[in-house]
Amino acid sequence: MSITLVLIIVIGFISYQALNDPSKMNKLLHNPYQEARNKEYYRWLTSMFVHANLTH
């Protein structure tokens, strides 16, 4: 299995879960204020694995 296919599957899975749970989506999205204030630097990485909506 290629790395590209693995990334597509992982991104699809995480995006599907986040789209069905707004609190999870808010926890994963890039938010500079939260990153600076609460030191939630993981958001830089996790924001790459979620999509804004199904048509995106």
Backbone as ProteinMPNN parsed JSONL, in Angstrom:
{"seq_chain_A": "MSITLVLIIVIGFISYQALNDPSKMNKLLHNPYQEARNKEYYRWLTSMFVHANLTH", "coords_chain_A": {"N_chain_A": [[0.852, -1.171, 0.0], [0.581, 2.182, -0.862], [2.111, 5.219, 0.38], [0.667, 7.486, -0.203], [-1.963, 6.526, -0.511], [-2.417, 5.6, 2.088], [-2.324, 8.046, 3.512], [-4.564, 9.339, 2.377], [-6.629, 7.68, 3.299], [-6.335, 7.969, 6.104], [-6.719, 10.776, 6.431], [-9.318, 10.975, 5.413], [-10.731, 9.412, 7.305], [-10.255, 10.787, 9.766], [-11.299, 13.314, 9.105], [-13.992, 12.653, 8.637], [-14.804, 11.817, 11.196], [-14.404, 14.22, 12.61], [-16.163, 15.957, 11.301], [-18.579, 14.986, 12.157], [-18.576, 15.526, 14.821], [-18.591, 18.39, 16.358], [-17.096, 19.419, 18.556], [-14.76, 17.943, 18.489], [-13.807, 18.747, 16.0], [-13.289, 21.477, 16.507], [-11.205, 21.169, 18.302], [-9.165, 20.193, 16.723], [-8.652, 22.021, 14.689], [-6.669, 24.654, 13.165], [-5.798, 27.319, 15.126], [-4.559, 30.203, 15.858], [-4.752, 31.864, 18.167], [-5.51, 30.087, 20.272], [-3.326, 28.391, 20.14], [-1.191, 30.043, 20.937], [-2.041, 31.08, 23.44], [-2.822, 28.806, 25.017], [-0.811, 27.085, 24.515], [-1.187, 25.071, 22.572], [0.223, 23.598, 20.461], [0.07, 21.369, 18.885], [-1.948, 21.694, 17.102], [-0.989, 22.695, 14.711], [-0.163, 20.501, 13.302], [-2.404, 18.72, 13.4], [-4.383, 20.136, 12.056], [-3.932, 19.703, 9.407], [-5.15, 17.352, 8.845], [-7.891, 17.548, 8.766], [-10.88, 18.526, 7.067], [-12.753, 21.354, 5.923], [-15.451, 21.034, 5.173], [-17.75, 18.729, 3.538], [-17.736, 19.3, 0.791], [-15.339, 20.486, 0.317]], "CA_chain_A": [[0.0, 0.0, 0.0], [1.429, 3.368, -0.978], [1.974, 6.245, 1.422], [-0.412, 8.369, -0.63], [-3.23, 5.875, -0.178], [-2.531, 5.604, 3.551], [-2.677, 9.413, 3.911], [-5.948, 9.588, 1.967], [-7.495, 6.944, 4.224], [-6.24, 8.598, 7.43], [-7.365, 12.085, 6.354], [-10.753, 10.726, 5.275], [-11.247, 8.914, 8.581], [-10.225, 11.866, 10.759], [-12.247, 14.342, 8.675], [-15.345, 12.136, 8.86], [-15.076, 11.888, 12.636], [-14.468, 15.62, 13.03], [-17.377, 16.564, 10.758], [-19.712, 14.492, 12.938], [-18.422, 15.939, 16.22], [-18.052, 19.758, 16.328], [-16.076, 19.661, 19.585], [-13.521, 17.35, 17.984], [-13.353, 19.626, 14.924], [-12.704, 22.67, 17.13], [-9.959, 20.786, 18.974], [-8.149, 19.864, 15.727], [-8.419, 23.107, 13.737], [-5.613, 25.642, 13.394], [-6.322, 28.505, 15.792], [-3.373, 30.847, 16.425], [-4.999, 32.353, 19.527], [-5.435, 28.945, 21.186], [-1.949, 27.888, 20.128], [-0.345, 30.933, 21.73], [-2.511, 31.216, 24.819], [-2.855, 27.528, 25.738], [0.327, 26.28, 24.052], [-1.729, 23.913, 21.861], [0.983, 23.608, 19.214], [-0.292, 20.194, 18.091], [-2.92, 22.126, 16.095], [-0.299, 22.89, 13.432], [-0.148, 19.201, 12.629], [-3.734, 18.12, 13.266], [-5.211, 20.883, 11.104], [-3.704, 19.149, 8.064], [-5.903, 16.117, 8.7], [-9.333, 17.791, 8.749], [-11.388, 19.373, 5.994], [-13.771, 22.286, 6.407], [-16.767, 20.445, 4.944], [-17.69, 17.625, 2.573], [-17.475, 19.771, -0.572], [-13.976, 21.02, 0.246]], "C_chain_A": [[0.901, 1.238, 0.0], [1.147, 4.362, 0.15], [0.826, 7.189, 1.071], [-1.769, 7.793, -0.247], [-3.457, 5.855, 1.333], [-2.946, 6.993, 4.042], [-4.121, 9.749, 3.551], [-6.916, 8.91, 2.926], [-7.504, 7.605, 5.601], [-6.961, 9.946, 7.443], [-8.875, 11.928, 6.233], [-11.382, 10.301, 6.587], [-11.332, 10.023, 9.623], [-11.222, 12.964, 10.39], [-13.68, 13.904, 8.923], [-15.717, 12.222, 10.339], [-15.251, 13.334, 13.099], [-15.727, 16.31, 12.507], [-18.617, 16.141, 11.539], [-19.659, 14.914, 14.402], [-17.775, 17.332, 16.254], [-16.981, 20.032, 17.387], [-14.727, 19.08, 19.166], [-12.932, 18.224, 16.872], [-12.672, 20.857, 15.511], [-11.374, 22.371, 17.804], [-8.821, 20.555, 17.969], [-7.77, 21.031, 14.815], [-7.284, 24.034, 14.165], [-6.251, 26.904, 13.964], [-5.148, 29.188, 16.497], [-3.563, 31.36, 17.857], [-4.869, 31.219, 20.539], [-4.016, 28.392, 21.264], [-1.057, 28.735, 21.031], [-0.759, 30.957, 23.2], [-2.393, 29.921, 25.611], [-1.719, 26.586, 25.352], [-0.134, 24.975, 23.398], [-1.072, 23.826, 20.481], [0.701, 22.394, 18.335], [-1.26, 20.569, 16.973], [-2.267, 22.365, 14.737], [-0.321, 21.602, 12.624], [-1.556, 18.669, 12.395], [-4.613, 18.854, 12.267], [-5.024, 20.383, 9.675], [-4.562, 17.922, 7.798], [-7.412, 16.31, 8.737], [-9.685, 18.711, 7.587], [-12.53, 20.212, 6.532], [-15.182, 21.728, 6.272], [-16.645, 19.362, 3.87], [-17.371, 18.077, 1.153], [-16.066, 20.318, -0.752], [-13.052, 20.024, -0.433]], "O_chain_A": [[1.86, 1.323, 0.768], [0.089, 4.338, 0.778], [0.097, 7.639, 1.955], [-2.623, 8.504, 0.282], [-4.577, 6.073, 1.796], [-3.824, 7.107, 4.897], [-4.824, 10.379, 4.341], [-7.917, 9.507, 3.321], [-8.567, 7.78, 6.197], [-7.73, 10.228, 8.362], [-9.63, 12.659, 6.874], [-12.458, 10.781, 6.943], [-12.357, 10.181, 10.286], [-11.914, 13.488, 11.262], [-14.5, 14.704, 9.375], [-16.818, 12.651, 10.685], [-16.147, 13.633, 13.889], [-16.297, 17.156, 13.195], [-19.604, 16.875, 11.573], [-20.612, 14.678, 15.146], [-16.551, 17.445, 16.187], [-16.053, 20.801, 17.137], [-13.679, 19.657, 19.456], [-11.719, 18.42, 16.804], [-11.592, 21.24, 15.06], [-10.506, 23.241, 17.868], [-7.65, 20.703, 18.317], [-6.686, 21.032, 14.232], [-6.982, 24.179, 15.35], [-7.144, 27.487, 13.348], [-4.78, 28.8, 17.606], [-2.638, 31.296, 18.667], [-4.192, 31.372, 21.555], [-3.562, 27.975, 22.329], [-0.259, 28.199, 21.8], [0.084, 30.865, 24.092], [-1.918, 29.929, 26.747], [-1.666, 25.44, 25.8], [0.443, 23.913, 23.633], [-1.742, 23.967, 19.458], [1.057, 22.392, 17.156], [-1.38, 19.834, 15.993], [-2.934, 22.247, 13.71], [-0.481, 21.625, 11.404], [-1.866, 18.212, 11.295], [-5.51, 18.246, 11.683], [-5.881, 20.619, 8.823], [-4.69, 17.494, 6.651], [-8.15, 15.325, 8.739], [-8.892, 19.56, 7.182], [-13.198, 19.822, 7.49], [-16.016, 21.925, 7.156], [-15.555, 19.114, 3.356], [-16.791, 17.311, 0.383], [-15.651, 20.586, -1.88], [-11.861, 20.293, -0.587]]}, "name": "protein", "num_of_chains": 1, "seq": "MSITLVLIIVIGFISYQALNDPSKMNKLLHNPYQEARNKEYYRWLTSMFVHANLTH"}
